[in-house]
Amino acid sequence: MTSIAATSGGGSTGNLCRRILAGLRLYGADGESCADLDAAAMGVVYARRTPEDRFDRQPIDLAGGRYTLVADCRVDNRSDLIAALSLGGAAARLSDAAIIAHAFETWGVASFDRLRGDFAIAIWDRTDRRFIVARDPAGCAPLFFHARDGVVALASMPRALHAIETVPRRADTAFITNAIRAGGMFDASSFWDGIGRVLPGHFGYLDSDGLKQERYWYPPQLRSLGTSFDDYVEGLKEQVERAVSRRLRGELNVATHLSAGLDSGSVTGAAASILRDHGRVIAFTAGPREGFAAHNGTRIEDETTLAAATARLHSNVEHVVVRPGPDWATSAIETVFEYWQAPTTNICNLGWNEQINADAQARGLRVLMPATLGNLALSYGGEHIFSDPIAQQDWGQLAKNILGELHAPIGVARAFARMARDSLRRRFRPGRVGKSWTYFPGSEPFADIVLEPTYRDILMRSVARADRGNMHKGTWGKWGIDIRDPSTDRDLMDYVASVPLAMFRTGGVERALIKAAAVGWIAPEALTERRKGLQSADWYEQVAAHRDWLHHQLDAIADHEEAAGMVGIDRLRRILNESPGDWRDPEVFAQYRHALLRGISAGHFIRRASGGNR
């Protein structure tokens, strides 16, 4: 997970680039290099994570010296690119960054669309005196920039750009507010004032006038026809196996997140099957405290039993259950600020996530495979079966889909009722986007509802909602663990976008494709479970046990005028001082988990981000 930096303009670009690199040493201990170029400088801090990384030598000159490249990357389709570029046997000793350089030299900016894997790329163009930048579609590798007063700079993480004297060390509260209002990170700003982001799935040109970027990745819009359900099952299984195999590169022992669901179960099962004869999977499951009594009949509040059943299917899977520790999130929230450099939306999950990372590190594991986009990539259920053809004005396909769902007329009626409700809300009741959003902290009005009528729409917005690159880089910096998420595999996402929607619901079975593909990966009782899991089901016990810490956080936020005003400190104090009659009441859940805890997270970040430039 090499971290990259680049500068141009503003005088001594080489010295500035080296100061920026110093801010990235937290994320790499395998050496660094920096090159002074014509009117620019570029450098890297190495963190070796694949076998080919030992060949990595950056920056890389190409095209007769016109371009110089640095890249934070793991290229998953190396063999395909090597063949297409006719690189021959010498390619075995090429780093992934060198292969990207050859691809750019051959195809230019069109090369970004041909890459598979996690990557953030910066290329200096000596002729046009500008940087060319790009990120992978899921944003698994981060890339930030600053362009002001003639100084242009790039870095893998925001903290490094604070080496620039004119970059203030404070939060961008306008961006935080907009992220809250829109439910995601949909513009090119960042949580830090004066620092922008290259967006996932985009490439662009950066100079003293700023960054002009455009999307290069769009999931397929047209769905294929003519093959059978069994063919699509095999196709999905092949895609999942390939996505997992790509992320096993160079490792025989890996960690996974294993819940009671289909996504993490498929990743764990596929990894165990691939490694059966020569490797092991350590599957971590977060559970509530021992003896916790479940009360929610519609959700699985303790996922450890079903997760254990899946683990038992595979002789090379070790199942590790993580229960709440005494610290909960009290120390983890500081880790997130220092290493992720971004606020979290879910304090409740920080504690067990940190415990898993610490345990994986203690076991010497270097790769952890979650499934953060699983509901849209692995276990998508065809929820857009009616709205998708309506959006495409494909009335014949809509009629076929309705006929195929007549076995469940109530479900059809409910689906159309939801579409009508959302359309009316968007037109007549802007800002009313449901309890989950209206209980966010602060008093700013919310954005209009954004309809997502097609799988393509919701996939692209879901990728943009949370910039996972910060978390990936921060996890490596803190624990030396490389997050490799199979559910973000581009080929897998593109495949799901190309499957006819009816295939996901064949025979009236929800999520039919993954349930058929995952036979042998996931325990039968987990495959037939209809309830969804509830992470941190005992969250309210942790809130009650850490009230003093929560009060301390509110006191610290109250001392910071900007943070206090942004989160609505008086309202948060009122919520914390109340004694709920029933923690399971949806109103109480929303007040505490969406308003109080997210308010503390945002306020904590704003006050910690404030300070002198360093």
GULUMKE-226881 format. One line per field, with one value per residue (C-alpha): residue in three letters; chain; x negated, y negated, z. Coordinates in steps of 0.05 Angstrom, whole numbers. Layout:
N
code <- ALA;...
unit <- A;...
xx <- X;...
yy <- Y;...
zz <- Z;...
***
This chain:
614
code <- MET;THR;SER;ILE;ALA;ALA;THR;SER;GLY;GLY;GLY;SER;THR;GLY;ASN;LEU;CYS;ARG;ARG;ILE;LEU;ALA;GLY;LEU;ARG;LEU;TYR;GLY;ALA;ASP;GLY;GLU;SER;CYS;ALA;ASP;LEU;ASP;ALA;ALA;ALA;MET;GLY;VAL;VAL;TYR;ALA;ARG;ARG;THR;PRO;GLU;ASP;ARG;PHE;ASP;ARG;GLN;PRO;ILE;ASP;LEU;ALA;GLY;GLY;ARG;TYR;THR;LEU;VAL;ALA;ASP;CYS;ARG;VAL;ASP;ASN;ARG;SER;ASP;LEU;ILE;ALA;ALA;LEU;SER;LEU;GLY;GLY;ALA;ALA;ALA;ARG;LEU;SER;ASP;ALA;ALA;ILE;ILE;ALA;HIS;ALA;PHE;GLU;THR;TRP;GLY;VAL;ALA;SER;PHE;ASP;ARG;LEU;ARG;GLY;ASP;PHE;ALA;ILE;ALA;ILE;TRP;ASP;ARG;THR;ASP;ARG;ARG;PHE;ILE;VAL;ALA;ARG;ASP;PRO;ALA;GLY;CYS;ALA;PRO;LEU;PHE;PHE;HIS;ALA;ARG;ASP;GLY;VAL;VAL;ALA;LEU;ALA;SER;MET;PRO;ARG;ALA;LEU;HIS;ALA;ILE;GLU;THR;VAL;PRO;ARG;ARG;ALA;ASP;THR;ALA;PHE;ILE;THR;ASN;ALA;ILE;ARG;ALA;GLY;GLY;MET;PHE;ASP;ALA;SER;SER;PHE;TRP;ASP;GLY;ILE;GLY;ARG;VAL;LEU;PRO;GLY;HIS;PHE;GLY;TYR;LEU;ASP;SER;ASP;GLY;LEU;LYS;GLN;GLU;ARG;TYR;TRP;TYR;PRO;PRO;GLN;LEU;ARG;SER;LEU;GLY;THR;SER;PHE;ASP;ASP;TYR;VAL;GLU;GLY;LEU;LYS;GLU;GLN;VAL;GLU;ARG;ALA;VAL;SER;ARG;ARG;LEU;ARG;GLY;GLU;LEU;ASN;VAL;ALA;THR;HIS;LEU;SER;ALA;GLY;LEU;ASP;SER;GLY;SER;VAL;THR;GLY;ALA;ALA;ALA;SER;ILE;LEU;ARG;ASP;HIS;GLY;ARG;VAL;ILE;ALA;PHE;THR;ALA;GLY;PRO;ARG;GLU;GLY;PHE;ALA;ALA;HIS;ASN;GLY;THR;ARG;ILE;GLU;ASP;GLU;THR;THR;LEU;ALA;ALA;ALA;THR;ALA;ARG;LEU;HIS;SER;ASN;VAL;GLU;HIS;VAL;VAL;VAL;ARG;PRO;GLY;PRO;ASP;TRP;ALA;THR;SER;ALA;ILE;GLU;THR;VAL;PHE;GLU;TYR;TRP;GLN;ALA;PRO;THR;THR;ASN;ILE;CYS;ASN;LEU;GLY;TRP;ASN;GLU;GLN;ILE;ASN;ALA;ASP;ALA;GLN;ALA;ARG;GLY;LEU;ARG;VAL;LEU;MET;PRO;ALA;THR;LEU;GLY;ASN;LEU;ALA;LEU;SER;TYR;GLY;GLY;GLU;HIS;ILE;PHE;SER;ASP;PRO;ILE;ALA;GLN;GLN;ASP;TRP;GLY;GLN;LEU;ALA;LYS;ASN;ILE;LEU;GLY;GLU;LEU;HIS;ALA;PRO;ILE;GLY;VAL;ALA;ARG;ALA;PHE;ALA;ARG;MET;ALA;ARG;ASP;SER;LEU;ARG;ARG;ARG;PHE;ARG;PRO;GLY;ARG;VAL;GLY;LYS;SER;TRP;THR;TYR;PHE;PRO;GLY;SER;GLU;PRO;PHE;ALA;ASP;ILE;VAL;LEU;GLU;PRO;THR;TYR;ARG;ASP;ILE;LEU;MET;ARG;SER;VAL;ALA;ARG;ALA;ASP;ARG;GLY;ASN;MET;HIS;LYS;GLY;THR;TRP;GLY;LYS;TRP;GLY;ILE;ASP;ILE;ARG;ASP;PRO;SER;THR;ASP;ARG;ASP;LEU;MET;ASP;TYR;VAL;ALA;SER;VAL;PRO;LEU;ALA;MET;PHE;ARG;THR;GLY;GLY;VAL;GLU;ARG;ALA;LEU;ILE;LYS;ALA;ALA;ALA;VAL;GLY;TRP;ILE;ALA;PRO;GLU;ALA;LEU;THR;GLU;ARG;ARG;LYS;GLY;LEU;GLN;SER;ALA;ASP;TRP;TYR;GLU;GLN;VAL;ALA;ALA;HIS;ARG;ASP;TRP;LEU;HIS;HIS;GLN;LEU;ASP;ALA;ILE;ALA;ASP;HIS;GLU;GLU;ALA;ALA;GLY;MET;VAL;GLY;ILE;ASP;ARG;LEU;ARG;ARG;ILE;LEU;ASN;GLU;SER;PRO;GLY;ASP;TRP;ARG;ASP;PRO;GLU;VAL;PHE;ALA;GLN;TYR;ARG;HIS;ALA;LEU;LEU;ARG;GLY;ILE;SER;ALA;GLY;HIS;PHE;ILE;ARG;ARG;ALA;SER;GLY;GLY;ASN;ARG
unit <- A;A;A;A;A;A;A;A;A;A;A;A;A;A;A;A;A;A;A;A;A;A;A;A;A;A;A;A;A;A;A;A;A;A;A;A;A;A;A;A;A;A;A;A;A;A;A;A;A;A;A;A;A;A;A;A;A;A;A;A;A;A;A;A;A;A;A;A;A;A;A;A;A;A;A;A;A;A;A;A;A;A;A;A;A;A;A;A;A;A;A;A;A;A;A;A;A;A;A;A;A;A;A;A;A;A;A;A;A;A;A;A;A;A;A;A;A;A;A;A;A;A;A;A;A;A;A;A;A;A;A;A;A;A;A;A;A;A;A;A;A;A;A;A;A;A;A;A;A;A;A;A;A;A;A;A;A;A;A;A;A;A;A;A;A;A;A;A;A;A;A;A;A;A;A;A;A;A;A;A;A;A;A;A;A;A;A;A;A;A;A;A;A;A;A;A;A;A;A;A;A;A;A;A;A;A;A;A;A;A;A;A;A;A;A;A;A;A;A;A;A;A;A;A;A;A;A;A;A;A;A;A;A;A;A;A;A;A;A;A;A;A;A;A;A;A;A;A;A;A;A;A;A;A;A;A;A;A;A;A;A;A;A;A;A;A;A;A;A;A;A;A;A;A;A;A;A;A;A;A;A;A;A;A;A;A;A;A;A;A;A;A;A;A;A;A;A;A;A;A;A;A;A;A;A;A;A;A;A;A;A;A;A;A;A;A;A;A;A;A;A;A;A;A;A;A;A;A;A;A;A;A;A;A;A;A;A;A;A;A;A;A;A;A;A;A;A;A;A;A;A;A;A;A;A;A;A;A;A;A;A;A;A;A;A;A;A;A;A;A;A;A;A;A;A;A;A;A;A;A;A;A;A;A;A;A;A;A;A;A;A;A;A;A;A;A;A;A;A;A;A;A;A;A;A;A;A;A;A;A;A;A;A;A;A;A;A;A;A;A;A;A;A;A;A;A;A;A;A;A;A;A;A;A;A;A;A;A;A;A;A;A;A;A;A;A;A;A;A;A;A;A;A;A;A;A;A;A;A;A;A;A;A;A;A;A;A;A;A;A;A;A;A;A;A;A;A;A;A;A;A;A;A;A;A;A;A;A;A;A;A;A;A;A;A;A;A;A;A;A;A;A;A;A;A;A;A;A;A;A;A;A;A;A;A;A;A;A;A;A;A;A;A;A;A;A;A;A;A;A;A;A;A;A;A;A;A;A;A;A;A;A;A;A;A;A;A;A;A;A;A;A;A;A;A;A;A;A;A;A;A;A;A;A;A;A;A;A;A;A;A;A;A;A;A;A;A;A;A;A;A;A;A;A;A;A;A;A;A;A;A;A;A;A;A;A;A;A;A;A;A;A;A;A;A;A;A;A;A;A;A;A;A;A
xx <- 0;-49;-32;-44;-58;-68;-78;-85;-90;-105;-181;-220;-176;-227;-231;-156;-146;-194;-157;-92;-124;-144;-71;-59;-112;-57;-31;-95;-161;-194;-233;-217;-240;-230;-249;-256;-226;-218;-173;-148;-169;-140;-154;-129;-132;-135;-92;-103;-42;-47;-105;-117;-123;-196;-208;-175;-217;-181;-173;-172;-188;-152;-138;-209;-208;-144;-108;-127;-82;-71;-17;12;39;55;69;113;112;37;36;89;51;-16;14;48;-15;-60;-108;-133;-172;-206;-138;-146;-195;-151;-115;-41;-59;-106;-50;-5;-60;-64;12;14;-42;-1;71;66;124;165;119;154;217;177;148;177;160;148;109;94;51;16;-22;-61;-55;-118;-89;-23;-49;7;21;66;100;146;177;208;284;297;247;207;142;148;120;126;104;94;91;88;44;2;-14;10;1;25;21;51;77;98;49;-9;19;15;-59;-37;-37;25;68;106;111;186;248;290;357;394;373;393;461;472;451;503;557;545;529;461;398;421;375;300;287;264;272;212;213;172;164;203;211;203;270;277;284;260;199;179;129;101;64;63;135;158;181;226;248;298;325;294;330;404;435;467;535;562;577;561;614;620;584;613;617;564;518;524;512;447;430;439;400;343;342;341;286;245;255;233;174;149;148;112;52;-12;23;38;70;122;175;248;308;361;432;496;508;496;442;389;407;394;327;306;331;300;233;233;248;193;143;167;102;51;79;125;179;189;262;279;350;372;424;459;436;442;513;544;618;644;709;718;754;745;668;612;583;529;499;447;488;502;431;403;445;415;345;355;366;292;235;187;230;217;276;261;318;304;346;349;288;285;262;320;305;269;200;222;250;181;151;201;182;107;104;168;170;246;306;343;419;424;388;422;381;313;297;306;274;211;211;212;156;114;126;110;45;26;35;-11;45;34;99;171;229;296;357;379;417;444;518;505;451;455;526;565;638;667;702;706;746;802;768;710;754;797;734;713;784;780;854;849;797;839;898;855;828;897;922;862;879;954;941;932;985;979;905;919;970;921;865;908;934;862;845;906;891;819;839;892;844;792;841;883;844;770;725;769;725;744;728;657;636;680;647;578;546;551;608;592;648;640;631;688;697;653;689;647;693;640;586;536;560;558;491;456;487;471;398;396;432;370;299;271;200;187;206;164;102;114;121;55;22;46;43;6;69;87;163;180;255;280;349;316;288;306;317;365;404;407;431;488;508;514;558;633;668;717;658;647;718;729;783;803;737;705;632;639;573;526;565;555;482;463;484;424;396;450;486;556;589;556;578;651;650;694;677;621;566;561;490;476;544;524;504;550;516;450;482;507;440;401;446;389;347;405;415;341;345;404;367;306;350;386;319;309;358;359;368;421;462;456;481;533;500;561;603;550;544;620;620;564;596;662;676;709;765;750;683;714;765;751;755;703;659;661;648;588;555;569;570;528;473;465;465;409;370;377;363;303;273;285;252;194;182;174;104;43;13;-39
yy <- 0;-52;-124;-177;-252;-304;-379;-435;-510;-551;-553;-494;-437;-384;-408;-413;-343;-315;-349;-319;-250;-257;-262;-195;-154;-133;-89;-57;-33;-2;-63;-124;-159;-227;-257;-330;-341;-400;-448;-390;-336;-267;-215;-152;-119;-44;7;75;120;165;207;161;100;118;95;28;-33;-98;-151;-121;-160;-141;-165;-190;-230;-270;-236;-214;-168;-149;-100;-68;-5;69;89;151;164;165;225;195;129;163;202;141;100;156;147;219;257;196;175;224;174;113;80;64;-10;7;44;-17;-60;-14;-16;-92;-97;-53;-76;-143;-161;-104;-57;-73;-39;24;31;77;72;16;-44;-118;-146;-213;-229;-293;-318;-360;-387;-412;-427;-390;-326;-271;-233;-173;-127;-58;-53;-35;-86;-34;-75;-147;-209;-282;-348;-421;-476;-547;-609;-576;-514;-447;-384;-313;-263;-196;-224;-294;-298;-302;-364;-402;-409;-466;-530;-558;-496;-508;-452;-452;-414;-433;-439;-457;-390;-353;-388;-372;-300;-295;-329;-286;-222;-214;-245;-267;-325;-332;-368;-331;-334;-380;-454;-469;-396;-362;-290;-254;-218;-142;-119;-186;-214;-286;-341;-381;-447;-515;-527;-465;-395;-381;-309;-264;-194;-139;-80;-66;2;34;5;62;130;194;243;314;357;399;388;443;407;343;380;408;339;307;362;353;278;286;338;293;232;271;304;236;212;274;255;269;295;365;343;288;258;247;214;269;252;293;263;284;234;247;321;324;290;335;398;381;364;428;469;437;445;514;552;499;442;420;370;337;315;261;252;194;214;182;196;266;279;221;235;220;182;165;221;190;184;232;199;252;275;321;385;382;357;416;464;435;439;513;529;516;553;495;441;420;383;327;292;221;195;123;102;53;-5;-1;-60;-106;-93;-71;-140;-169;-116;-135;-208;-197;-143;-148;-224;-224;-221;-155;-148;-89;-94;-29;14;-18;24;93;70;48;114;154;113;120;196;204;165;207;270;242;235;182;187;177;188;156;149;77;73;144;125;94;140;210;216;166;187;153;99;55;106;56;-12;6;20;-40;-84;-53;-60;14;30;99;119;87;130;193;176;164;230;264;236;252;309;252;200;165;155;125;77;57;44;-2;-37;-51;-79;-124;-146;-165;-203;-243;-257;-282;-328;-353;-340;-353;-338;-285;-226;-182;-175;-151;-216;-267;-248;-265;-320;-393;-437;-445;-428;-364;-355;-331;-257;-228;-172;-111;-74;-28;17;-26;-88;-58;-25;-89;-128;-74;-74;-150;-152;-134;-143;-76;-95;-131;-69;-23;-67;-80;-5;8;-49;-27;48;66;100;94;88;125;125;175;142;80;119;82;144;171;106;102;174;163;101;145;200;197;174;233;280;252;272;338;382;329;337;273;266;330;326;320;372;422;401;405;477;509;442;424;469;490;458;391;397;405;351;293;244;194;188;130;110;85;107;91;20;-11;27;-4;-73;-63;-37;-96;-155;-190;-186;-211;-270;-285;-285;-334;-379;-381;-395;-451;-485;-488;-541;-516;-442;-458;-499;-449;-388;-425;-414;-431;-380;-326;-341;-336;-267;-241;-266;-231;-161;-121;-74;-25;-25;16;-38;-63;-135;-122;-84;-143;-195;-159;-124;-175;-241;-233;-184;-213;-283;-263;-233;-296;-342;-302;-306;-381;-399;-350;-376;-447;-472;-505;-482;-429
zz <- 0;-25;-8;-60;-62;-116;-120;-172;-168;-106;-109;-81;-102;-82;-10;-5;-34;17;74;47;44;117;134;99;136;184;127;102;132;71;47;6;-56;-87;-154;-174;-242;-289;-248;-204;-155;-141;-89;-53;15;4;40;7;6;-56;-82;-141;-96;-85;-156;-145;-162;-166;-194;-264;-327;-391;-462;-473;-409;-422;-364;-294;-254;-182;-161;-99;-130;-132;-204;-205;-280;-288;-335;-381;-386;-396;-455;-485;-478;-505;-446;-450;-397;-368;-340;-282;-252;-262;-205;-212;-218;-277;-312;-303;-333;-394;-400;-398;-448;-496;-485;-449;-403;-433;-395;-329;-354;-369;-298;-246;-173;-123;-147;-140;-196;-207;-271;-285;-356;-370;-435;-409;-339;-302;-265;-292;-235;-228;-175;-177;-183;-110;-82;-44;-53;-30;-64;-39;-70;-56;-109;-86;-93;-147;-105;-129;-87;-83;-26;-6;60;83;141;92;57;123;107;62;103;71;84;149;199;210;189;130;167;103;73;137;136;62;74;129;88;26;63;30;1;-67;-84;-91;-24;38;113;114;95;33;14;-42;-66;-131;-134;-140;-212;-239;-274;-285;-297;-239;-244;-209;-231;-193;-212;-272;-266;-300;-290;-331;-298;-311;-296;-358;-374;-417;-388;-426;-448;-470;-418;-363;-288;-278;-326;-287;-222;-250;-276;-208;-174;-223;-211;-135;-138;-183;-139;-78;-114;-136;-64;-39;-80;-43;20;46;112;112;157;139;171;180;199;192;123;52;34;86;85;10;17;74;40;-27;6;46;-16;-56;1;23;7;26;68;125;138;205;206;257;281;324;376;435;506;533;559;520;512;442;438;365;329;261;265;284;345;357;291;322;319;244;230;268;227;163;192;210;136;123;156;144;176;247;276;325;362;386;445;471;509;568;524;474;426;475;447;377;362;371;325;272;276;276;222;181;183;176;224;230;221;269;336;359;311;326;387;356;291;329;368;304;273;336;339;265;274;334;292;238;187;134;93;116;69;87;41;48;-18;-12;-16;-84;-112;-82;-56;-96;-96;-158;-119;-182;-221;-234;-228;-274;-337;-320;-319;-385;-413;-430;-423;-452;-400;-345;-365;-365;-296;-268;-296;-265;-197;-196;-147;-96;-113;-46;-58;-127;-97;-42;-92;-135;-72;-50;-118;-117;-45;-61;-124;-86;-29;-77;-111;-53;12;-1;58;89;76;135;208;196;163;200;265;243;286;270;246;172;123;84;10;-34;-41;-96;-131;-149;-198;-228;-201;-238;-201;-132;-143;-164;-107;-57;-78;-69;-2;39;16;40;19;85;125;82;88;162;177;143;180;249;243;179;153;80;69;5;-6;-59;-61;-92;-151;-214;-257;-204;-200;-276;-281;-231;-271;-334;-305;-320;-257;-258;-246;-177;-157;-193;-163;-113;-76;-53;-72;-112;-150;-90;-51;-107;-119;-46;-34;-3;20;70;121;98;158;140;68;89;143;122;178;172;223;272;289;359;383;455;436;488;544;521;519;590;614;583;600;636;573;530;578;573;497;498;547;501;440;478;489;413;386;315;334;385;336;280;320;363;430;473;438;447;521;527;494;538;602;586;613;557;578;523;486;430;414;342;367;421;372;324;378;407;348;294;332;395;373;303;334;381;323;281;339;361;291;284;351;341;271;296;311;283;217;229
***
